[in-house]
Structures are given as C-alpha cells and as structure tokens.
C-alpha cells in the first residue's frame, strides 16, 4: 500500500510542477501521469476492485482540488513580483545632452545603424533613409525613446 500511495503523491507533485513551474508539457507531466495511472492500476490488482474504486475516486477528487487551488488568483498573487522596476538599462539621449536639430558626424557607417558623435558624445544612431558613410555630417531629426534617428546633412 505504501508503494501505491507513493506513486500517487509523486504523480500529483510532478503534475503540479509541470503545471506551475515548467512551461509546456514535458517529461514531468508525462511521468506524473504514468505514476498516477500506475498507482491506480496497482491498487486494483493488489487490493481489489473496491479499494481500486476508492483510490481512483480519491485521485480524481485530489487532482480536481489541487488544480482548483493552483489556478486560483490568490495563489498566483503570492508568486508574482509586486515591486515596480524604475531603473533602465540605457540612458536616454536627452540625459546626455542630445536633442533634435543637433549636428554631428558619423563615426561608423550607418547602414541603417551605427555610431555618431555629437559634441564629444558617442551615441548609437539610425539613418533616416539610405546609408550614411563614415565621417559625414549628420543632423538629428527624431528621438524615439533611446533611438536617435539622423539624416545626412548636405
């Protein structure tokens, strides 16, 4: 009887791990189903039909209760991050003194992205249209978040 209970508990744990922790359906889910089915089949063969029915109905009831508990919103609220992340990986161009209309020079080829120099500040820039060769005068036409868009100044 200990083996039957162990298989059923192990199967439930593996299915919960598959449902809550591991994305998709993989080895843990398959092993969990095999353990549950194996435990129920062993109960039928080793303990008879009456005990097998009781264990089968218990597995179905426990599975339904665990699924209900796992999918409740309060369960997920305890697992989610509640803090807001205010930092950012890159500085905004405005923080470096870069603004629309500023003139500079391309350091690398902008095809369509490369590096440009504006008042001794190197920044990644995107060509507005076409390709801009190195050492060409450029002008900032748009700033979209951290993306600086330039056009060649003629």
C-alpha positions as CSV (number, residue, x, y, z in Angstrom):
1,X,0.0,0.0,0.0
2,X,3.0,2.3,0.7
3,X,4.1,2.0,-3.0
4,X,0.6,2.9,-4.2
5,X,0.4,6.0,-2.0
6,X,4.0,7.0,-3.0
7,X,3.2,6.7,-6.7
8,X,0.0,8.8,-6.4
9,X,1.7,11.5,-4.3
10,X,4.7,11.6,-6.6
11,X,2.3,11.8,-9.6
12,X,0.4,14.7,-8.1
13,X,3.7,16.6,-7.3
14,X,5.0,16.0,-10.8
15,X,1.8,17.3,-12.4
16,X,1.8,20.4,-10.2
17,X,5.5,21.1,-11.0
18,X,4.6,20.7,-14.7
19,X,1.6,23.0,-14.4
20,X,3.1,25.7,-12.3
21,X,6.9,25.7,-12.9
22,X,7.8,24.2,-16.2
23,X,6.4,25.8,-19.4
24,X,4.7,23.5,-21.9
25,X,4.0,19.8,-21.4
26,X,7.1,17.6,-21.0
27,X,8.8,14.9,-19.0
28,X,7.5,15.9,-15.6
29,X,3.9,15.8,-16.8
30,X,4.3,12.5,-18.6
31,X,6.0,10.9,-15.6
32,X,3.3,12.3,-13.3
33,X,0.5,10.8,-15.4
34,X,2.4,7.5,-15.6
35,X,2.8,7.5,-11.8
36,X,-0.9,8.3,-11.2
37,X,-2.1,5.6,-13.6
38,X,0.4,3.1,-12.3
39,X,-0.7,3.7,-8.7
40,X,-4.4,3.3,-9.6
41,X,-3.7,0.1,-11.6
42,X,-1.6,-1.3,-8.8
43,X,-4.4,-0.6,-6.3
44,X,-6.9,-2.5,-8.5
45,X,-4.5,-5.5,-8.9
46,X,-3.1,-5.6,-5.3
47,X,-6.1,-4.6,-3.3
48,X,-9.2,-5.5,-5.3
49,X,-11.9,-3.6,-7.2
50,X,-13.5,-1.9,-4.1
51,X,-10.2,-0.4,-3.0
52,X,-9.3,0.5,-6.6
53,X,-12.5,2.4,-7.0
54,X,-11.9,4.3,-3.7
55,X,-8.3,5.2,-4.8
56,X,-9.4,6.2,-8.3
57,X,-12.1,8.5,-7.0
58,X,-9.7,9.9,-4.4
59,X,-7.1,10.6,-7.1
60,X,-9.7,12.4,-9.2
61,X,-11.0,14.4,-6.3
62,X,-7.5,15.3,-5.1
63,X,-6.5,16.2,-8.6
64,X,-9.5,18.5,-9.1
65,X,-8.9,20.2,-5.7
66,X,-5.2,20.7,-6.4
67,X,-6.0,22.1,-9.9
68,X,-8.6,24.4,-8.4
69,X,-6.2,25.6,-5.7
70,X,-3.3,26.1,-8.2
71,X,-5.4,28.1,-10.6
72,X,-7.0,30.5,-8.0
73,X,-5.9,34.1,-8.4
74,X,-4.7,34.3,-4.8
75,X,-2.2,31.5,-5.5
76,X,-0.7,33.5,-8.4
77,X,-0.7,36.8,-6.4
78,X,1.7,35.2,-3.9
79,X,4.0,34.1,-6.7
80,X,4.2,37.4,-8.6
81,X,6.5,40.3,-8.2
82,X,4.8,43.3,-6.6
83,X,7.7,45.8,-6.8
84,X,7.9,48.2,-9.8
85,X,11.3,48.4,-11.5
86,X,12.1,52.0,-12.1
87,X,15.6,51.7,-13.5
88,X,16.6,51.3,-17.1
89,X,19.5,49.7,-18.8
90,X,20.4,52.6,-21.0
91,X,20.4,56.4,-20.5
92,X,18.1,58.5,-22.6
93,X,19.8,60.6,-25.2
94,X,18.3,63.7,-23.6
95,X,20.2,62.9,-20.4
96,X,23.4,63.1,-22.3
97,X,22.6,66.5,-23.8
98,X,21.4,65.1,-27.2
99,X,18.4,66.9,-28.7
100,X,16.6,67.3,-32.1
101,X,18.4,69.5,-34.6
102,X,21.8,68.8,-33.1
103,X,24.6,68.5,-35.7
104,X,27.4,65.9,-35.5
105,X,29.4,63.5,-37.6
106,X,29.0,59.8,-38.3
107,X,31.9,57.7,-36.9
108,X,30.9,54.4,-38.5
109,X,28.8,53.6,-41.5
110,X,25.1,54.0,-40.7
111,X,23.5,51.1,-42.6
112,X,21.0,51.8,-41.1
113,X,22.5,51.8,-37.6
114,X,26.0,52.9,-36.5
115,X,27.8,55.3,-34.2
116,X,27.7,59.1,-34.5
117,X,29.5,61.8,-32.5
118,X,27.6,64.9,-31.2
119,X,29.5,67.4,-29.0
120,X,32.1,64.8,-27.8
121,X,29.3,62.3,-27.0
122,X,29.3,59.0,-29.0
123,X,25.8,57.6,-29.5
124,X,24.2,54.8,-31.5
125,X,22.2,56.4,-34.3
126,X,19.9,55.2,-37.1
127,X,19.9,56.6,-40.6
128,X,16.5,58.1,-41.5
129,X,16.9,56.9,-45.1
130,X,19.6,55.1,-47.0
131,X,23.1,54.6,-45.9
132,X,25.4,57.2,-44.4
133,X,29.1,56.6,-44.8
134,X,31.7,57.4,-42.1
135,X,32.9,60.9,-41.4
136,X,29.8,62.5,-42.9
137,X,28.0,65.4,-41.3
138,X,24.6,64.3,-39.8
139,X,21.7,66.0,-38.0
140,X,19.3,64.6,-35.5
141,X,15.7,64.6,-36.9
142,X,13.9,62.5,-34.3
143,X,14.4,60.9,-30.9
144,X,12.2,57.9,-30.1
145,X,12.9,56.7,-26.6
146,X,16.5,55.7,-26.7
147,X,16.6,55.6,-30.5
148,X,18.3,58.5,-32.3
149,X,17.3,59.0,-35.9
150,X,19.6,61.1,-38.1
151,X,19.9,62.2,-41.7
152,X,22.9,63.2,-43.7
153,X,23.5,67.0,-43.7
154,X,24.3,68.2,-47.2
